Amino acid sequence: MKKKKINPLGYLSLLGVLGFSGFITGLPALYMFFGYFGYAYYFRIIPDELFREHLLKAAAISFILTLLAITLLIILASVTENMEFASTGLFVSFILANISFAVIHTFYEIREGRGLGDNR
């Protein structure tokens, strides 16, 4: 019997449970964790080489965007000497990392689904 391979990306959907802590603590910012439930879709996807390559590309681009955002944040926070600005900036960079990864990975998957191939 062939053992079915589970896509580990689907386990990110477990972070969606943290969204319920927004009801307990009264912090509406925690509701954004509900967006992670969308990763449950990847439990149905069997990961192949192209899928892993798309993950690596999306993660690398997202990482670079996040590094640029944090660098800009550090420069602006040191110039303004405003710690509230720094904490808000870290929050925004966290959101940027997650959204950019999801959008870029979805873009690559849609391109593959349409048969446009992988232009290197």
Summary of the structure (lengths in Angstrom):
residues: 120
radius of gyration: 17.6
end to end distance: 37.0
largest distance: 62.9
contacts: 285
relative contact order: 0.12
helix: 81%
strand: 0%
